[in-house]
Amino acid sequence: MPEAKQRRILMSRKSLREFGSGKDIGMSLLWYLISYVVVTWVGIGHTIFNILVLGMSSMAEGPGMGMGYEMTKPWHPLYNIILFTLFGLLYLRKVKDLTLKNAMATGAVWAGISIVVDLVGWVLIKHPWSLTFKEFYIDYQPWITLVYLAMFIAPMIGYFFLNLRNKGKAKKCAVAGA
């Protein structure tokens, strides 16, 4: 086997070790799935609220997705940063060897999976709410970029919250022991 290929294989194995054990990866994917589903339903609920309660237009009443959906777009990054941070924190608090690299890897995996899932689920598979490539990746700017950025940084925010909590506990223990 060529030396360069061996190095790539070793580097990918090292990256997986830094990401965590197989159990950690499975739990990460479970928390990701929960986050993604909850965020999606919050967005759908917000759209339905705008249409039914606030009387905004739906996609049935005009071109595009309708005003009920369009008015939710600026809120999408907020849903994502809050919910992915919450679920990232719930995942990371159970990781044995928690490091910033682990949190960064989690965010990269979550954002990467979302890019693929969104492409398949919202663009390639045709359904009443599907969008064209242009509508999803061009017309949905800057919101879609901010959504993916939120997914990427959310586990790091969770990591910092956990570190603050752990430092607080360490101080309490030191004061109690003094």
C-alpha positions as CSV (number, residue, x, y, z in Angstrom):
1,M,0.0,0.0,0.0
2,P,1.4,3.4,-0.9
3,E,2.6,5.5,2.1
4,A,0.3,8.4,1.3
5,K,-2.8,6.2,1.4
6,Q,-1.6,4.6,4.7
7,R,-1.3,8.1,6.2
8,R,-4.8,9.1,5.0
9,I,-6.2,5.9,6.6
10,L,-4.4,6.5,9.9
11,M,-5.5,10.2,9.9
12,S,-9.2,9.2,9.3
13,R,-9.0,6.6,12.2
14,K,-7.4,9.3,14.4
15,S,-10.3,11.7,13.5
16,L,-12.8,9.1,14.4
17,R,-11.1,8.4,17.8
18,E,-11.2,12.1,18.5
19,F,-14.9,12.2,17.6
20,G,-15.5,9.5,20.2
21,S,-16.3,5.8,20.6
22,G,-18.8,4.0,18.5
23,K,-21.3,4.5,21.3
24,D,-20.6,8.3,21.3
25,I,-21.1,8.4,17.6
26,G,-24.4,6.6,17.8
27,M,-25.6,8.9,20.6
28,S,-24.4,11.9,18.7
29,L,-26.5,10.8,15.7
30,L,-29.5,10.2,17.9
31,W,-29.3,13.7,19.4
32,Y,-28.7,15.1,15.9
33,L,-31.9,13.4,14.6
34,I,-33.9,14.6,17.6
35,S,-32.6,18.1,17.1
36,Y,-33.3,18.1,13.3
37,V,-36.9,16.7,13.8
38,V,-37.7,19.2,16.6
39,V,-36.3,22.2,14.6
40,T,-38.2,21.1,11.5
41,W,-41.5,20.8,13.4
42,V,-40.9,24.2,15.2
43,G,-40.5,25.8,11.7
44,I,-43.6,24.0,10.3
45,G,-45.6,25.1,13.4
46,H,-44.4,28.7,13.1
47,T,-45.5,28.6,9.4
48,I,-48.9,27.2,10.3
49,F,-49.3,29.8,13.1
50,N,-48.6,32.6,10.6
51,I,-51.1,31.3,8.2
52,L,-54.0,30.3,10.6
53,V,-53.6,32.9,13.3
54,L,-52.0,35.9,11.6
55,G,-53.8,35.4,8.3
56,M,-50.7,35.3,6.1
57,S,-50.8,33.7,2.7
58,S,-50.0,30.0,2.2
59,M,-48.2,28.4,-0.7
60,A,-51.7,27.5,-2.1
61,E,-52.6,31.1,-2.4
62,G,-49.7,32.3,-4.5
63,P,-46.3,31.8,-6.0
64,G,-43.6,30.4,-3.9
65,M,-44.0,29.1,-0.4
66,G,-46.3,31.9,0.7
67,M,-45.9,34.8,3.2
68,G,-46.6,32.5,6.1
69,Y,-43.4,30.6,5.4
70,E,-41.3,33.6,4.1
71,M,-41.8,35.4,7.4
72,T,-40.3,32.5,9.4
73,K,-37.0,32.5,7.5
74,P,-35.2,35.0,9.7
75,W,-36.2,32.9,12.7
76,H,-34.7,29.7,11.4
77,P,-31.1,30.4,12.6
78,L,-32.5,31.2,16.0
79,Y,-34.4,27.9,16.3
80,N,-31.3,26.1,15.2
81,I,-28.8,27.8,17.6
82,I,-31.1,27.3,20.6
83,L,-32.3,23.7,19.9
84,F,-29.0,22.3,18.5
85,T,-27.1,23.9,21.5
86,L,-29.6,22.3,23.9
87,F,-29.4,18.9,22.3
88,G,-25.7,19.2,21.8
89,L,-25.3,20.0,25.5
90,L,-27.4,16.9,26.4
91,Y,-25.2,14.8,24.2
92,L,-21.8,16.2,25.3
93,R,-22.5,15.9,29.0
94,K,-22.4,12.1,28.6
95,V,-19.2,12.1,26.5
96,K,-16.3,10.6,28.6
97,D,-13.4,12.5,27.1
98,L,-14.9,15.8,26.3
99,T,-12.7,18.2,24.4
100,L,-13.2,21.2,22.2
101,K,-12.0,19.1,19.3
102,N,-14.8,16.6,20.0
103,A,-17.4,19.4,20.1
104,M,-16.0,20.8,16.9
105,A,-16.2,17.4,15.2
106,T,-19.7,16.9,16.4
107,G,-20.7,20.3,14.9
108,A,-19.0,19.5,11.6
109,V,-20.7,16.1,11.4
110,W,-24.1,17.6,12.3
111,A,-23.8,20.4,9.8
112,G,-22.5,18.1,7.1
113,I,-25.3,15.6,7.6
114,S,-27.8,18.4,7.5
115,I,-26.5,19.7,4.1
116,V,-27.0,16.2,2.6
117,V,-30.3,15.6,4.3
118,D,-31.6,19.0,3.2
119,L,-30.5,18.4,-0.3
120,V,-32.3,15.0,-0.5
121,G,-35.3,15.9,1.7
122,W,-36.1,19.4,0.5
123,V,-34.7,19.6,-3.1
124,L,-34.4,16.1,-4.7
125,I,-37.5,14.4,-3.3
126,K,-40.5,16.2,-4.7
127,H,-43.3,16.9,-2.3
128,P,-45.7,19.9,-1.7
129,W,-43.0,21.8,0.3
130,S,-40.0,20.9,-1.8
131,L,-37.9,23.6,-3.3
132,T,-35.7,23.9,-6.4
133,F,-32.0,24.0,-5.9
134,K,-32.1,27.8,-6.6
135,E,-34.9,28.4,-4.1
136,F,-33.1,26.5,-1.4
137,Y,-29.5,27.5,-1.8
138,I,-29.7,30.9,-3.5
139,D,-33.0,32.5,-2.6
140,Y,-32.9,31.2,1.0
141,Q,-29.6,33.2,1.6
142,P,-28.4,34.3,4.1
143,W,-30.7,32.2,6.3
144,I,-29.6,28.7,5.1
145,T,-25.9,29.6,5.6
146,L,-26.7,30.9,9.1
147,V,-28.6,27.7,9.9
148,Y,-25.7,25.5,8.9
149,L,-23.3,27.8,10.9
150,A,-25.6,27.5,13.9
151,M,-25.6,23.7,13.7
152,F,-21.8,23.8,13.5
153,I,-21.2,26.1,16.4
154,A,-24.0,24.8,18.7
155,P,-22.1,21.9,20.2
156,M,-19.1,24.2,20.9
157,I,-21.5,26.5,22.8
158,G,-22.7,23.5,24.7
159,Y,-19.1,22.6,25.4
160,F,-18.4,26.0,26.9
161,F,-21.6,25.9,29.0
162,L,-20.4,22.5,30.4
163,N,-17.0,23.9,31.1
164,L,-18.5,26.8,33.0
165,R,-20.6,24.5,35.0
166,N,-17.7,22.2,35.8
167,K,-15.5,25.1,36.8
168,G,-18.2,26.3,39.1
169,K,-18.5,22.8,40.7
170,A,-14.7,22.7,41.1
171,K,-14.7,26.1,42.9
172,K,-17.5,24.9,45.3
173,C,-15.5,21.7,46.1
174,A,-12.4,23.7,46.7
175,V,-14.2,26.2,49.0
176,A,-16.0,23.3,50.8
177,G,-12.7,21.5,51.3
178,A,-10.9,24.7,52.7
